[in-house]
Amino acid sequence: MISTLRVFLANNGLVDVSATELGIHRHTLRYRLRRITELLDCSLDDPTARAELWLALRMRELS
């Protein structure tokens, strides 16, 4: 799920572009994003939440 989130955030929340990059159907991506929001208890529609998640992913990659 981390790769799904990373691609989604890197594509500025564009579902179709992200789904194509991941090689999955957009409905599959939407399902994964729903699961991510449930697990993290945050909204990916919130720009602040997206920025915080992006930073967390970047820090994870650097450590």
Secondary structure, 3 states (H helix, E strand, C coil): CHHHHHHHHHCCCCHHHHHHHHCCCHHHHHHHHHHHHHHHCCCCCCHHHHHHHHHHHHHHHHC
